[in-house]
Amino acid sequence: MEKNKKIILTGDRPTGKLHLGHYLGSLKNRVRLQDSGEYDEIYIEIADTQAITDNFHNIEKVRQNVIEVTLDYLACGIDPEKTTIFVQSQIPELYELTSYYLNLVTLSRLQRNPTIKDEMKLRGFEKSLPMGFLTYPVSQAADITLFDATVVPVGEDQAPMLEQTRELVKSFNNSYKEVIVNPEMMLPDNKACLRLPGLDGKAKMSKSLGNCIYLSDEAEVIEKKVMSMYTDPDHIKVEDPGKIEGNVVFTYLDAFCTDQHFEKYLPEYKNLDELKEHYKKGGLGDVVIKKFLNNIIQEELEPIRNRRKEYEKKIPEVYEMLMKSTQKAREKAISKIAEVRDAMGINYFDDKDLIEEQTSKYGDN
Ligand code: TRP
């Protein structure tokens, strides 16, 4: 176990291009953490094995999206020199650690995981539950601990996974030797970023609900999407008083805008509080607030989109980078799994004591 190192690990399932919800909820923060220089090692896992647990009949989707997610990472400023991006399925040691952990958890414990419960309903797995799916939180515990992660930056929906991981760590360390690092969860600090609602006001921006702004969307597409956003259905005439709660434009402004944005795009107001007051009172039209939001989102996404286009011209190089980066992760995985086997006492061929013990047992023959 590497003592006193600060190590980050997080990941995404490659099931679609990344959107504004991913960006605000995690990517932006990951880039900040990466550039803070405070961490000794940073890993981002493209969790294809996990994605397969509910896409086993549609592996093509996973296959296509490994590169899309990689392009989105690079576009956002994840720097492969500082952050090791790796592909889960290509690290066999993860399966090995998962299989040891599976002995330390019960069926009923797995069935109690609230995220698993929700996802089972959503995917119609209540009648016929694939074991790979039910046990993915255990495999996620392996993802985190095989790399000695101390900090796991994720959204709040991942809290049950971290809880399960910490239980497994405790159980392993108590059963064998203390070689597994107990990780901490790190949530985004801006509350509005915790779960960005969809354009239509639905609880979550999600590919399957078709209510997303993608990081790769063109400027005109973004503008159209912003102008179609859900606001307050009772705010019909400009003079009408408007509601802020549940108004998606304001939720996004909460997540995104700064006083500098007002100076630049809407100098009639000092800050968001002033804008909200006017909207509540009446006399402020939706078009004004939508145009303002559009300006802010365009400013944020334009450099990302442009950087993505540059990488799109070099797909073979991007795969090459991903392969090298995965190899680097693999080296760590190989040395950690040796430590795990040693802790369990199943490192037969390196275990001189064991060989000696067996030799002397038969020595009198
Ligand atoms: N379960 C995470 C999600 O759906 C993805 C993931 C896989 C992950 N392995 C991880 C996140 C390890 C953090 C750490 O978003």
Boltz pocket constraint, residues with backbone or C-beta under 6 A from the ligand:
constraints:
  - pocket:
      binder: B
      contacts: [[A, 9], [A, 10], [A, 11], [A, 12], [A, 13], [A, 45], [A, 47], [A, 50], [A, 140], [A, 143], [A, 144], [A, 152], [A, 153], [A, 154], [A, 158]]
      max_distance: 6.0
